[in-house]
Amino acid sequence: MKYIISILLIATSLIGKAEKYSFEKGIPTQFQVSENSQIELSPLYYKDGTKSLQWNYQSHSFLTLDAPLTLTSKTEKNYGITLWIYNEKIQNDSLVFEFLNEKQQVQYKFSFHLTAIGWRACWIGFEQMKGKKEDKNLTTCRITAPAQKGRIFLDRLTFPVKKMNARTTPDMQMPENNSLANRDLWHWCRLWEWEQYERPTTNNISLTSSDKKDLQKIAQRLTEYCQENLSKKFIKKASSLYEECHIEKSGNGYTGKPLVAPDEKTSQDITWQYIENMLSGFAADYLKNGNDQAKELYFNTFRYAINQGFAYGSGMGTNHHYGYQTRQIYISAWLMRNEIYQQPDKKEILDMLTYWSGIQETRKPYKEGRDELLDTWHTLLIPKVVAALLPEKETEQMRQMKQLSEWLSTSLCFTPGTLGGIKVDGTAFHHGGFYPGYTTGALGAVGSYIGFTLDTPYQISPTGRKVFRTALEGMRNYCNLQEWSPALGGRHPFSGRMEKSDIEAFAKLALAEKPEGKEFDLQLASDYLRLQTTSTPSGEFFRSKGCQPASNPEGFFVFNYGSAGIYRYQQYMITLKGYNTDVWGAEIYQKDNRYGRYQSYGAVLIMGNGHPVSRKGSGFKEEGWDWNRMPGTTTIHLPFELLDSPLKGTNMARSKENFSGSTSLEGKYGIFAMKLMERELKNFTPDFVARKSVACFGNRIICLGSGISNSNVNYPTETTLFQCALPAKYQPAVLEDSCTLRDPFGNYFYIQKGKPHQTEGLQHSFHNKSRKATEGKFLTAWIDHGKAPQNAEYEYLILLRPTEKERKEARQSYIIKQQDCQAHIVFDKLTQVTACSFFESYQNAKADLIQQADAETLVIYKKNESDIQLSICSPNLNIEEKTYTTSQPSRPVVKQITIKGKWNSTGNPQVKLQTDKEGNTLIQATCQHGQPQEITLKPVSQTE
């Protein structure tokens, strides 16, 4: 019989069946113990159901799991084991796990240190284990007990796990369990690594009265912040949540609903979010209402969480993104600090708070190459401040604040490549791309720190503040008023805005940046008054000093780290968006932005309406939205089931083309251009290409397309002019001809090339997350290029809220000098500005100025009476490594043009001029970070 069972077990293992072992109704037959040790079911502690497996062991006795498994080189990389272990007393010893072959030889092994009391996760993959790893035919898992007799409890055991969590977290129990060795970029999972950093001594630190006043000042400001931000919404619900968790004392710990990371959660478990909600609710009830029972439940919840593994030195299997579920814990802890100091187990509570804040990272200077700074600032910067000030010794507070200040100051740098952080153009990166949705809140947290440390030695350095200002002003420019356009929304195209804290950051930085003889920075204060629509103490202070709200940003802003340009005119913001080899076009998850493929196919989105200005007020509304028709984009109009992402996981497709981005002249005028190329994926059309450009002058936006080609004979290719949800008081326009259209907000579209179509009425669509049917009334217009077009083109002019005179002169206000796959060249008569998008190498000896240009170059110039203003740009970031995120930097790109006649220029070391043998001028510009190089050209006769 045993032989038959063994054959069955081996057969089961060969097909890779993962088994979760239950200890609810009996001990599984696969578990055996050596002589003088026993196993039994126990309700004393559990991490699944209501019972666990209790092992009463003698010195170095064995517990074996008969679970045959045959590994391959492939499965060795993915397979592993997960379980939770409850330890009742701290021991300077370990459990040793060994995986044996048929000859009982150890092939794989690892140790689990018993250095903490309570539940701890034991997750590890075979690839991270030690051992010979010669024979991959395994029969048994053997656990060897420590040297001293005792007992432990096992639960939630799964073996084999066929796909180990990629973010399994090293901790005190398993410090060498580093599945992230190839990703120094992660930060959530590095708490134990940072804990090993040497802790500087405070023996030689002595505080002056001034030092103490500075710390007290910060503490008072932190208290005011926490009082304002402690959530009150769970005061009434905290008790019911507590009862729902069935938290009870048991043994030397607790029982209740298991606390696990979200990746492991079932309907019977809770995550950090529950703990945060209970702690914030009980703290608010006690502090606001004086409810002593709430105080008792507050500390019961804390102790339960620590006992469940949310403790010092614990990784909980995986801890990624925990910061988003724990911020209120730190706010409550700061306000309850005096009560914490009175607890007999205050050390365990303070150690847990300090460890999970990640402040131990600041014991060393910030290290370039660390990714995901926005997450850290957003979710863990305030906890770090709390952790720095929680120690009762002021010398420790001073040391930690000094280290935090230095770390934060140096982390506020221009990060290289596509790593998270701030870029030189003011974009902020997360997930390897320009991501306002993750920038919001992150900048706010830094601003809060600036406010805490104002006029103290712990303020951010001038260099760090300068970089931070770049990001704040960038957000000011790509938001109208407080919102960005759907093209910049990542996987949340119809949501996201500047948070209250982001806006307050303008005020905090204004007070920190004090020009000589001034109380604050006037520009930042004015920006704050424009963005802050309600009365605030900072606003009243600025107004009392004569400061007035700033006007709307004006001009053209280059954001080539996002393959984007932002044009601001009066109340309008026009977002121009593409993608290339270094910039992804859309972030699509399994349950987010499923239909968002076309977000960056040359989008031209107008936001300028609403009270205040908003996406919805400007016609961008998800209900009924046709995902095929992002304004400005050229797309193949697919059924939604084909537009839906073909991948089960994340899709962040980059192009195979380098050329996509923008440039500006004098900060007033700008162009955007891209080589559009679709990737080769299921339901995509890989030979779909186009050349697109957008030129912006005053209230005129000139959109050109050429070389639009693909082989999709089933569905039409279109360029969308606009798609606007109809406002309540919409009145249809009476227009002079079928090639003149008007959107619901008074913007006119003059189609010069292409066949326009327009529909008005109810549109049917699907929600980007749930796929539920939606509908809404829209006015939508597009140019139809037909099915499988070959070298199709379009030309249209957008006039923003034009006067009658401007409408009459619209079609004659500019000249198209060239429009083909080589170049788009536009001359605007009213500004006398010429915008050139050179897709390929350009030669034209008869041209009035530019006679030669390198391929993939953007040039804008304006002829004045005595000189020429000229801007050259390569929007290509020229990053060598093409991957999800890279620390490899943007590399310089040299672009050359030849202009007619002899010219001279000084003042820009990145631009060099020389005269060729024909008497013309060669201009070489060194471009980096996608930033334009601008010069003023004067005829040589004027400079000799």
Disulfide bonds with the S-S distance in Angstrom:
none
